[in-house]
Amino acid sequence: MREFNNKSNKKIYQIVVFIVIAIMILGLVADNPRMGDFGAGYILNLVLVLILSVYLPQG
């Protein structure tokens, strides 16, 4: 990935990443019909959200 040359591009990137992570977390908890049974699909989604939440902010 390209290096960020100025602070404003990095700031915009961090804001967008934060919004994406917030939307992914909301998708897990906001009125999710699978939240109670913790099936394979819910657990896979949870693992992917955790992995992306760790690796995306590092840019």
All heavy atoms as TSV, in Angstrom:
chain	resi	resn	atom	element	x	y	z
A	1	MET	N	N	0.842	-1.179	0.000
A	1	MET	CA	C	0.000	0.000	0.000
A	1	MET	C	C	0.887	1.241	0.000
A	1	MET	O	O	1.946	1.252	0.607
A	1	MET	CB	C	-0.882	-0.023	1.242
A	1	MET	CG	C	-1.954	0.985	1.218
A	1	MET	SD	S	-3.054	0.640	2.607
A	1	MET	CE	C	-4.002	2.105	2.574
A	2	ARG	N	N	0.426	2.271	-0.663
A	2	ARG	CA	C	1.188	3.515	-0.720
A	2	ARG	C	C	1.343	4.128	0.668
A	2	ARG	O	O	0.477	4.027	1.519
A	2	ARG	CB	C	0.436	4.526	-1.586
A	2	ARG	CG	C	0.731	4.429	-3.012
A	2	ARG	CD	C	0.099	5.564	-3.782
A	2	ARG	NE	N	-0.599	6.526	-2.944
A	2	ARG	CZ	C	-1.661	7.202	-3.324
A	2	ARG	NH1	N	-2.153	7.028	-4.516
A	2	ARG	NH2	N	-2.240	8.066	-2.533
A	3	GLU	N	N	2.461	4.764	0.846
A	3	GLU	CA	C	2.663	5.503	2.088
A	3	GLU	C	C	1.867	6.807	2.033
A	3	GLU	O	O	1.677	7.392	0.971
A	3	GLU	CB	C	4.148	5.825	2.269
A	3	GLU	CG	C	4.993	4.615	2.568
A	3	GLU	CD	C	4.661	3.993	3.899
A	3	GLU	OE1	O	4.387	4.727	4.858
A	3	GLU	OE2	O	4.659	2.755	3.972
A	4	PHE	N	N	1.418	7.268	3.185
A	4	PHE	CA	C	0.697	8.530	3.243
A	4	PHE	C	C	1.700	9.669	3.296
A	4	PHE	O	O	2.602	9.683	4.125
A	4	PHE	CB	C	-0.209	8.568	4.472
A	4	PHE	CG	C	-1.328	7.584	4.397
A	4	PHE	CD1	C	-1.308	6.433	5.155
A	4	PHE	CD2	C	-2.398	7.795	3.550
A	4	PHE	CE1	C	-2.333	5.525	5.075
A	4	PHE	CE2	C	-3.423	6.889	3.467
A	4	PHE	CZ	C	-3.397	5.756	4.231
A	5	ASN	N	N	1.549	10.630	2.384
A	5	ASN	CA	C	2.506	11.729	2.296
A	5	ASN	C	C	2.177	12.877	3.232
A	5	ASN	O	O	3.063	13.608	3.631
A	5	ASN	CB	C	2.583	12.245	0.862
A	5	ASN	CG	C	3.203	11.230	-0.066
A	5	ASN	OD1	O	4.019	10.429	0.358
A	5	ASN	ND2	N	2.809	11.249	-1.322
A	6	ASN	N	N	0.929	13.042	3.555
A	6	ASN	CA	C	0.601	14.140	4.464
A	6	ASN	C	C	-0.368	13.665	5.533
A	6	ASN	O	O	-0.967	12.604	5.446
A	6	ASN	CB	C	0.050	15.350	3.711
A	6	ASN	CG	C	-1.159	14.985	2.871
A	6	ASN	OD1	O	-1.862	14.041	3.188
A	6	ASN	ND2	N	-1.412	15.734	1.825
A	7	LYS	N	N	-0.511	14.481	6.551
A	7	LYS	CA	C	-1.307	14.096	7.705
A	7	LYS	C	C	-2.796	14.045	7.405
A	7	LYS	O	O	-3.526	13.268	7.998
A	7	LYS	CB	C	-1.035	15.050	8.862
A	7	LYS	CG	C	0.354	14.917	9.419
A	7	LYS	CD	C	0.584	15.874	10.560
A	7	LYS	CE	C	2.001	15.752	11.045
A	7	LYS	NZ	N	2.287	16.665	12.140
A	8	SER	N	N	-3.266	14.865	6.453
A	8	SER	CA	C	-4.701	14.904	6.180
A	8	SER	C	C	-5.177	13.603	5.533
A	8	SER	O	O	-6.261	13.122	5.843
A	8	SER	CB	C	-5.066	16.104	5.307
A	8	SER	OG	O	-4.452	15.996	4.048
A	9	ASN	N	N	-4.367	13.009	4.642
A	9	ASN	CA	C	-4.747	11.737	4.043
A	9	ASN	C	C	-4.813	10.629	5.088
A	9	ASN	O	O	-5.700	9.789	5.052
A	9	ASN	CB	C	-3.767	11.342	2.940
A	9	ASN	CG	C	-4.011	12.096	1.664
A	9	ASN	OD1	O	-5.057	12.703	1.469
A	9	ASN	ND2	N	-3.030	12.071	0.789
A	10	LYS	N	N	-3.874	10.628	6.006
A	10	LYS	CA	C	-3.878	9.616	7.059
A	10	LYS	C	C	-5.068	9.810	7.986
A	10	LYS	O	O	-5.693	8.844	8.419
A	10	LYS	CB	C	-2.570	9.662	7.845
A	10	LYS	CG	C	-2.422	8.508	8.796
A	10	LYS	CD	C	-1.036	8.415	9.351
A	10	LYS	CE	C	-0.925	7.156	10.187
A	10	LYS	NZ	N	0.414	6.947	10.684
A	11	LYS	N	N	-5.400	11.048	8.267
A	11	LYS	CA	C	-6.543	11.343	9.139
A	11	LYS	C	C	-7.841	10.879	8.474
A	11	LYS	O	O	-8.685	10.266	9.128
A	11	LYS	CB	C	-6.580	12.841	9.405
A	11	LYS	CG	C	-7.677	13.286	10.307
A	11	LYS	CD	C	-7.181	13.327	11.696
A	11	LYS	CE	C	-8.208	14.052	12.543
A	11	LYS	NZ	N	-8.002	13.795	13.936
A	12	ILE	N	N	-7.995	11.141	7.187
A	12	ILE	CA	C	-9.183	10.696	6.461
A	12	ILE	C	C	-9.255	9.174	6.455
A	12	ILE	O	O	-10.317	8.592	6.673
A	12	ILE	CB	C	-9.188	11.263	5.025
A	12	ILE	CG1	C	-9.399	12.768	5.060
A	12	ILE	CG2	C	-10.260	10.590	4.181
A	12	ILE	CD1	C	-9.191	13.447	3.727
A	13	TYR	N	N	-8.130	8.511	6.231
A	13	TYR	CA	C	-8.082	7.048	6.240
A	13	TYR	C	C	-8.519	6.503	7.599
A	13	TYR	O	O	-9.315	5.568	7.678
A	13	TYR	CB	C	-6.669	6.563	5.912
A	13	TYR	CG	C	-6.494	5.078	6.040
A	13	TYR	CD1	C	-6.977	4.221	5.062
A	13	TYR	CD2	C	-5.864	4.528	7.152
A	13	TYR	CE1	C	-6.830	2.850	5.179
A	13	TYR	CE2	C	-5.717	3.166	7.280
A	13	TYR	CZ	C	-6.198	2.329	6.292
A	13	TYR	OH	O	-6.057	0.978	6.431
A	14	GLN	N	N	-8.022	7.085	8.678
A	14	GLN	CA	C	-8.380	6.609	10.009
A	14	GLN	C	C	-9.852	6.818	10.313
A	14	GLN	O	O	-10.493	5.972	10.949
A	14	GLN	CB	C	-7.505	7.289	11.060
A	14	GLN	CG	C	-6.076	6.825	11.001
A	14	GLN	CD	C	-5.172	7.576	11.959
A	14	GLN	OE1	O	-5.518	8.670	12.436
A	14	GLN	NE2	N	-4.009	7.007	12.248
A	15	ILE	N	N	-10.428	7.927	9.859
A	15	ILE	CA	C	-11.858	8.177	10.071
A	15	ILE	C	C	-12.693	7.158	9.309
A	15	ILE	O	O	-13.649	6.590	9.851
A	15	ILE	CB	C	-12.219	9.622	9.666
A	15	ILE	CG1	C	-11.600	10.613	10.652
A	15	ILE	CG2	C	-13.723	9.811	9.580
A	15	ILE	CD1	C	-11.689	12.058	10.219
A	16	VAL	N	N	-12.328	6.896	8.061
A	16	VAL	CA	C	-13.073	5.919	7.251
A	16	VAL	C	C	-12.970	4.527	7.859
A	16	VAL	O	O	-13.954	3.800	7.939
A	16	VAL	CB	C	-12.571	5.940	5.792
A	16	VAL	CG1	C	-13.133	4.783	5.004
A	16	VAL	CG2	C	-12.926	7.259	5.134
A	17	VAL	N	N	-11.793	4.149	8.320
A	17	VAL	CA	C	-11.610	2.832	8.938
A	17	VAL	C	C	-12.453	2.719	10.206
A	17	VAL	O	O	-13.088	1.696	10.451
A	17	VAL	CB	C	-10.116	2.580	9.234
A	17	VAL	CG1	C	-9.923	1.402	10.166
A	17	VAL	CG2	C	-9.364	2.353	7.947
A	18	PHE	N	N	-12.474	3.769	11.018
A	18	PHE	CA	C	-13.285	3.752	12.230
A	18	PHE	C	C	-14.762	3.574	11.895
A	18	PHE	O	O	-15.466	2.802	12.544
A	18	PHE	CB	C	-13.077	5.047	13.029
A	18	PHE	CG	C	-13.960	5.145	14.227
A	18	PHE	CD1	C	-13.694	4.396	15.357
A	18	PHE	CD2	C	-15.080	5.965	14.226
A	18	PHE	CE1	C	-14.510	4.471	16.468
A	18	PHE	CE2	C	-15.904	6.045	15.322
A	18	PHE	CZ	C	-15.622	5.299	16.456
A	19	ILE	N	N	-15.247	4.265	10.865
A	19	ILE	CA	C	-16.649	4.145	10.462
A	19	ILE	C	C	-16.951	2.729	9.974
A	19	ILE	O	O	-17.988	2.149	10.324
A	19	ILE	CB	C	-16.995	5.203	9.399
A	19	ILE	CG1	C	-16.980	6.596	10.029
A	19	ILE	CG2	C	-18.351	4.924	8.762
A	19	ILE	CD1	C	-17.071	7.734	9.032
A	20	VAL	N	N	-16.047	2.153	9.196
A	20	VAL	CA	C	-16.249	0.789	8.691
A	20	VAL	C	C	-16.303	-0.210	9.845
A	20	VAL	O	O	-17.169	-1.095	9.882
A	20	VAL	CB	C	-15.139	0.411	7.680
A	20	VAL	CG1	C	-15.149	-1.065	7.369
A	20	VAL	CG2	C	-15.292	1.227	6.416
A	21	ILE	N	N	-15.400	-0.078	10.804
A	21	ILE	CA	C	-15.398	-0.973	11.965
A	21	ILE	C	C	-16.672	-0.805	12.771
A	21	ILE	O	O	-17.277	-1.794	13.217
A	21	ILE	CB	C	-14.146	-0.729	12.825
A	21	ILE	CG1	C	-12.902	-1.189	12.065
A	21	ILE	CG2	C	-14.248	-1.443	14.161
A	21	ILE	CD1	C	-11.603	-0.805	12.726
A	22	ALA	N	N	-17.131	0.429	12.957
A	22	ALA	CA	C	-18.366	0.672	13.698
A	22	ALA	C	C	-19.566	0.044	12.995
A	22	ALA	O	O	-20.435	-0.557	13.650
A	22	ALA	CB	C	-18.582	2.178	13.880
A	23	ILE	N	N	-19.624	0.134	11.675
A	23	ILE	CA	C	-20.726	-0.475	10.928
A	23	ILE	C	C	-20.683	-1.999	11.049
A	23	ILE	O	O	-21.725	-2.645	11.216
A	23	ILE	CB	C	-20.687	-0.031	9.451
A	23	ILE	CG1	C	-21.066	1.447	9.349
A	23	ILE	CG2	C	-21.616	-0.879	8.590
A	23	ILE	CD1	C	-20.853	2.047	7.980
A	24	MET	N	N	-19.490	-2.578	10.994
A	24	MET	CA	C	-19.372	-4.034	11.129
A	24	MET	C	C	-19.820	-4.498	12.513
A	24	MET	O	O	-20.511	-5.518	12.647
A	24	MET	CB	C	-17.936	-4.483	10.865
A	24	MET	CG	C	-17.520	-4.373	9.428
A	24	MET	SD	S	-15.926	-5.113	9.032
A	24	MET	CE	C	-14.813	-4.289	10.151
A	25	ILE	N	N	-19.454	-3.763	13.550
A	25	ILE	CA	C	-19.862	-4.132	14.908
A	25	ILE	C	C	-21.364	-3.956	15.079
A	25	ILE	O	O	-22.033	-4.794	15.692
A	25	ILE	CB	C	-19.071	-3.313	15.947
A	25	ILE	CG1	C	-17.604	-3.754	15.921
A	25	ILE	CG2	C	-19.650	-3.473	17.340
A	25	ILE	CD1	C	-16.678	-2.908	16.741
A	26	LEU	N	N	-21.915	-2.883	14.515
A	26	LEU	CA	C	-23.370	-2.698	14.575
A	26	LEU	C	C	-24.110	-3.825	13.865
A	26	LEU	O	O	-25.186	-4.242	14.302
A	26	LEU	CB	C	-23.758	-1.352	13.964
A	26	LEU	CG	C	-23.621	-0.156	14.873
A	26	LEU	CD1	C	-23.883	1.128	14.094
A	26	LEU	CD2	C	-24.565	-0.258	16.039
A	27	GLY	N	N	-23.539	-4.333	12.787
A	27	GLY	CA	C	-24.148	-5.446	12.081
A	27	GLY	C	C	-24.208	-6.707	12.920
A	27	GLY	O	O	-25.065	-7.571	12.716
A	28	LEU	N	N	-23.303	-6.832	13.885
A	28	LEU	CA	C	-23.314	-7.998	14.765
A	28	LEU	C	C	-24.332	-7.875	15.889
A	28	LEU	O	O	-24.905	-8.868	16.318
A	28	LEU	CB	C	-21.928	-8.204	15.387
A	28	LEU	CG	C	-20.856	-8.775	14.476
A	28	LEU	CD1	C	-19.509	-8.737	15.187
A	28	LEU	CD2	C	-21.198	-10.193	14.081
A	29	VAL	N	N	-24.559	-6.673	16.386
A	29	VAL	CA	C	-25.368	-6.524	17.596
A	29	VAL	C	C	-26.723	-5.858	17.382
A	29	VAL	O	O	-27.613	-6.033	18.204
A	29	VAL	CB	C	-24.588	-5.761	18.691
A	29	VAL	CG1	C	-23.368	-6.534	19.114
A	29	VAL	CG2	C	-24.185	-4.382	18.230
A	30	ALA	N	N	-26.906	-5.114	16.322
A	30	ALA	CA	C	-28.139	-4.345	16.143
A	30	ALA	C	C	-29.221	-5.196	15.487
A	30	ALA	O	O	-29.175	-5.451	14.291
A	30	ALA	CB	C	-27.867	-3.097	15.317
A	31	ASP	N	N	-30.158	-5.650	16.272
A	31	ASP	CA	C	-31.336	-6.375	15.790
A	31	ASP	C	C	-30.945	-7.565	14.907
A	31	ASP	O	O	-31.505	-7.780	13.843
A	31	ASP	CB	C	-32.265	-5.422	15.034
A	31	ASP	CG	C	-33.684	-5.966	14.948
A	31	ASP	OD1	O	-34.046	-6.795	15.801
A	31	ASP	OD2	O	-34.411	-5.564	14.021
A	32	ASN	N	N	-29.980	-8.334	15.369
A	32	ASN	CA	C	-29.497	-9.490	14.619
A	32	ASN	C	C	-30.268	-10.732	15.077
A	32	ASN	O	O	-30.186	-11.115	16.238
A	32	ASN	CB	C	-28.001	-9.682	14.852
A	32	ASN	CG	C	-27.385	-10.698	13.935
A	32	ASN	OD1	O	-28.084	-11.478	13.319
A	32	ASN	ND2	N	-26.081	-10.683	13.861
A	33	PRO	N	N	-30.999	-11.386	14.177
A	33	PRO	CA	C	-31.781	-12.553	14.601
A	33	PRO	C	C	-30.914	-13.753	14.992
A	33	PRO	O	O	-31.367	-14.632	15.700
A	33	PRO	CB	C	-32.623	-12.889	13.358
A	33	PRO	CG	C	-31.911	-12.270	12.221
A	33	PRO	CD	C	-31.183	-11.075	12.774
A	34	ARG	N	N	-29.658	-13.785	14.568
A	34	ARG	CA	C	-28.777	-14.913	14.902
A	34	ARG	C	C	-27.965	-14.673	16.167
A	34	ARG	O	O	-27.153	-15.505	16.546
A	34	ARG	CB	C	-27.808	-15.172	13.754
A	34	ARG	CG	C	-28.489	-15.618	12.511
A	34	ARG	CD	C	-27.476	-15.964	11.485
A	34	ARG	NE	N	-28.146	-16.419	10.272
A	34	ARG	CZ	C	-27.530	-16.977	9.274
A	34	ARG	NH1	N	-26.233	-17.136	9.320
A	34	ARG	NH2	N	-28.195	-17.356	8.220
A	35	MET	N	N	-28.177	-13.576	16.827
A	35	MET	CA	C	-27.356	-13.232	17.978
A	35	MET	C	C	-27.538	-14.222	19.130
A	35	MET	O	O	-26.601	-14.494	19.864
A	35	MET	CB	C	-27.680	-11.820	18.448
A	35	MET	CG	C	-26.721	-11.274	19.439
A	35	MET	SD	S	-27.065	-9.544	19.675
A	35	MET	CE	C	-26.079	-9.213	21.085
A	36	GLY	N	N	-28.709	-14.787	19.287
A	36	GLY	CA	C	-28.976	-15.663	20.421
A	36	GLY	C	C	-28.436	-17.071	20.283
A	36	GLY	O	O	-28.078	-17.699	21.268
A	37	ASP	N	N	-28.323	-17.599	19.061
A	37	ASP	CA	C	-27.958	-19.009	18.926
A	37	ASP	C	C	-26.481	-19.248	18.619
A	37	ASP	O	O	-26.027	-20.381	18.691
A	37	ASP	CB	C	-28.827	-19.693	17.866
A	37	ASP	CG	C	-28.738	-19.039	16.505
A	37	ASP	OD1	O	-28.111	-17.979	16.389
A	37	ASP	OD2	O	-29.313	-19.597	15.555
A	38	PHE	N	N	-25.711	-18.238	18.304
A	38	PHE	CA	C	-24.268	-18.353	18.055
A	38	PHE	C	C	-23.935	-19.515	17.121
A	38	PHE	O	O	-23.132	-20.385	17.441
A	38	PHE	CB	C	-23.490	-18.513	19.367
A	38	PHE	CG	C	-23.435	-17.252	20.181
A	38	PHE	CD1	C	-24.193	-17.121	21.334
A	38	PHE	CD2	C	-22.643	-16.202	19.785
A	38	PHE	CE1	C	-24.152	-15.967	22.081
A	38	PHE	CE2	C	-22.594	-15.033	20.529
A	38	PHE	CZ	C	-23.357	-14.929	21.669
A	39	GLY	N	N	-24.538	-19.489	15.952
A	39	GLY	CA	C	-24.251	-20.511	14.951
A	39	GLY	C	C	-22.921	-20.251	14.254
A	39	GLY	O	O	-22.197	-19.302	14.568
A	40	ALA	N	N	-22.617	-21.087	13.276
A	40	ALA	CA	C	-21.342	-20.973	12.567
A	40	ALA	C	C	-21.241	-19.652	11.804
A	40	ALA	O	O	-20.177	-19.030	11.761
A	40	ALA	CB	C	-21.180	-22.146	11.608
A	41	GLY	N	N	-22.332	-19.202	11.205
A	41	GLY	CA	C	-22.314	-17.946	10.459
A	41	GLY	C	C	-22.048	-16.747	11.345
A	41	GLY	O	O	-21.288	-15.846	10.987
A	42	TYR	N	N	-22.669	-16.723	12.518
A	42	TYR	CA	C	-22.469	-15.607	13.442
A	42	TYR	C	C	-21.037	-15.595	13.970
A	42	TYR	O	O	-20.396	-14.545	14.055
A	42	TYR	CB	C	-23.451	-15.695	14.603
A	42	TYR	CG	C	-23.391	-14.509	15.529
A	42	TYR	CD1	C	-24.029	-13.327	15.204
A	42	TYR	CD2	C	-22.678	-14.559	16.720
A	42	TYR	CE1	C	-23.968	-12.228	16.039
A	42	TYR	CE2	C	-22.603	-13.474	17.554
A	42	TYR	CZ	C	-23.257	-12.313	17.213
A	42	TYR	OH	O	-23.190	-11.224	18.048
A	43	ILE	N	N	-20.513	-16.774	14.306
A	43	ILE	CA	C	-19.152	-16.855	14.835
A	43	ILE	C	C	-18.142	-16.473	13.756
A	43	ILE	O	O	-17.167	-15.762	14.030
A	43	ILE	CB	C	-18.877	-18.256	15.407
A	43	ILE	CG1	C	-19.742	-18.450	16.655
A	43	ILE	CG2	C	-17.408	-18.440	15.730
A	43	ILE	CD1	C	-19.680	-19.819	17.253
A	44	LEU	N	N	-18.361	-16.896	12.511
A	44	LEU	CA	C	-17.472	-16.519	11.410
A	44	LEU	C	C	-17.483	-15.005	11.202
A	44	LEU	O	O	-16.430	-14.382	11.048
A	44	LEU	CB	C	-17.886	-17.225	10.125
A	44	LEU	CG	C	-17.076	-16.867	8.880
A	44	LEU	CD1	C	-15.629	-17.309	9.048
A	44	LEU	CD2	C	-17.691	-17.485	7.653
A	45	ASN	N	N	-18.655	-14.413	11.242
A	45	ASN	CA	C	-18.766	-12.960	11.099
A	45	ASN	C	C	-18.052	-12.256	12.252
A	45	ASN	O	O	-17.340	-11.268	12.040
A	45	ASN	CB	C	-20.245	-12.565	11.047
A	45	ASN	CG	C	-20.436	-11.141	10.583
A	45	ASN	OD1	O	-19.503	-10.467	10.202
A	45	ASN	ND2	N	-21.670	-10.689	10.610
A	46	LEU	N	N	-18.199	-12.761	13.452
A	46	LEU	CA	C	-17.539	-12.177	14.614
A	46	LEU	C	C	-16.024	-12.252	14.482
A	46	LEU	O	O	-15.313	-11.267	14.732
A	46	LEU	CB	C	-17.999	-12.898	15.889
A	46	LEU	CG	C	-17.378	-12.443	17.196
A	46	LEU	CD1	C	-17.787	-11.009	17.496
A	46	LEU	CD2	C	-17.803	-13.358	18.316
A	47	VAL	N	N	-15.505	-13.394	14.040
A	47	VAL	CA	C	-14.061	-13.556	13.863
A	47	VAL	C	C	-13.537	-12.610	12.782
A	47	VAL	O	O	-12.489	-11.967	12.955
A	47	VAL	CB	C	-13.722	-15.029	13.525
A	47	VAL	CG1	C	-12.284	-15.175	13.064
A	47	VAL	CG2	C	-13.991	-15.912	14.719
A	48	LEU	N	N	-14.259	-12.488	11.675
A	48	LEU	CA	C	-13.824	-11.587	10.605
A	48	LEU	C	C	-13.823	-10.132	11.060
A	48	LEU	O	O	-12.918	-9.364	10.720
A	48	LEU	CB	C	-14.709	-11.763	9.375
A	48	LEU	CG	C	-14.541	-13.091	8.634
A	48	LEU	CD1	C	-15.566	-13.204	7.523
A	48	LEU	CD2	C	-13.141	-13.226	8.101
A	49	VAL	N	N	-14.828	-9.739	11.829
A	49	VAL	CA	C	-14.864	-8.369	12.351
A	49	VAL	C	C	-13.675	-8.124	13.276
A	49	VAL	O	O	-13.022	-7.082	13.201
A	49	VAL	CB	C	-16.202	-8.098	13.077
A	49	VAL	CG1	C	-16.136	-6.820	13.886
A	49	VAL	CG2	C	-17.339	-8.033	12.089
A	50	LEU	N	N	-13.363	-9.091	14.125
A	50	LEU	CA	C	-12.224	-8.923	15.033
A	50	LEU	C	C	-10.905	-8.830	14.259
A	50	LEU	O	O	-10.054	-7.991	14.566
A	50	LEU	CB	C	-12.175	-10.083	16.021
A	50	LEU	CG	C	-13.286	-10.104	17.068
A	50	LEU	CD1	C	-13.201	-11.370	17.900
A	50	LEU	CD2	C	-13.225	-8.876	17.944
A	51	ILE	N	N	-10.728	-9.682	13.258
A	51	ILE	CA	C	-9.491	-9.662	12.473
A	51	ILE	C	C	-9.351	-8.335	11.734
A	51	ILE	O	O	-8.291	-7.692	11.761
A	51	ILE	CB	C	-9.452	-10.845	11.497
A	51	ILE	CG1	C	-9.269	-12.153	12.268
A	51	ILE	CG2	C	-8.332	-10.674	10.464
A	51	ILE	CD1	C	-9.424	-13.389	11.417
A	52	LEU	N	N	-10.423	-7.903	11.069
A	52	LEU	CA	C	-10.350	-6.638	10.334
A	52	LEU	C	C	-10.169	-5.451	11.264
A	52	LEU	O	O	-9.516	-4.471	10.921
A	52	LEU	CB	C	-11.603	-6.463	9.474
A	52	LEU	CG	C	-11.672	-7.363	8.240
A	52	LEU	CD1	C	-13.012	-7.226	7.563
A	52	LEU	CD2	C	-10.545	-7.044	7.286
A	53	SER	N	N	-10.750	-5.517	12.461
A	53	SER	CA	C	-10.599	-4.428	13.421
A	53	SER	C	C	-9.161	-4.286	13.905
A	53	SER	O	O	-8.722	-3.202	14.266
A	53	SER	CB	C	-11.511	-4.653	14.635
A	53	SER	OG	O	-12.850	-4.640	14.236
A	54	VAL	N	N	-8.430	-5.389	13.883
A	54	VAL	CA	C	-7.028	-5.328	14.316
A	54	VAL	C	C	-6.130	-4.845	13.191
A	54	VAL	O	O	-5.240	-4.022	13.392
A	54	VAL	CB	C	-6.576	-6.718	14.802
A	54	VAL	CG1	C	-5.070	-6.766	15.024
A	54	VAL	CG2	C	-7.296	-7.078	16.097
A	55	TYR	N	N	-6.377	-5.315	11.954
A	55	TYR	CA	C	-5.450	-5.052	10.865
A	55	TYR	C	C	-5.751	-3.788	10.049
A	55	TYR	O	O	-4.838	-3.214	9.477
A	55	TYR	CB	C	-5.377	-6.244	9.917
A	55	TYR	CG	C	-4.631	-7.395	10.526
A	55	TYR	CD1	C	-5.279	-8.571	10.857
A	55	TYR	CD2	C	-3.281	-7.288	10.818
A	55	TYR	CE1	C	-4.596	-9.632	11.440
A	55	TYR	CE2	C	-2.584	-8.324	11.396
A	55	TYR	CZ	C	-3.247	-9.500	11.705
A	55	TYR	OH	O	-2.570	-10.521	12.273
A	56	LEU	N	N	-6.995	-3.353	9.970
A	56	LEU	CA	C	-7.313	-2.166	9.176
A	56	LEU	C	C	-6.691	-0.869	9.710
A	56	LEU	O	O	-6.166	-0.087	8.923
A	56	LEU	CB	C	-8.822	-1.992	9.021
A	56	LEU	CG	C	-9.465	-2.688	7.847
A	56	LEU	CD1	C	-10.962	-2.427	7.862
A	56	LEU	CD2	C	-8.882	-2.255	6.549
A	57	PRO	N	N	-6.757	-0.594	11.005
A	57	PRO	CA	C	-6.218	0.696	11.467
A	57	PRO	C	C	-4.719	0.859	11.264
A	57	PRO	O	O	-4.211	1.964	11.272
A	57	PRO	CB	C	-6.542	0.703	12.966
A	57	PRO	CG	C	-7.662	-0.237	13.122
A	57	PRO	CD	C	-7.468	-1.286	12.066
A	58	GLN	N	N	-3.994	-0.208	11.057
A	58	GLN	CA	C	-2.551	-0.095	10.910
A	58	GLN	C	C	-2.162	0.474	9.541
A	58	GLN	O	O	-1.070	0.968	9.368
A	58	GLN	CB	C	-1.900	-1.452	11.110
A	58	GLN	CG	C	-2.098	-1.945	12.517
A	58	GLN	CD	C	-1.582	-3.358	12.705
A	58	GLN	OE1	O	-1.055	-3.946	11.786
A	58	GLN	NE2	N	-1.755	-3.875	13.897
A	59	GLY	N	N	-3.077	0.384	8.574
A	59	GLY	CA	C	-2.885	0.981	7.258
A	59	GLY	C	C	-1.694	0.471	6.588
A	59	GLY	O	O	-1.073	0.802	5.707
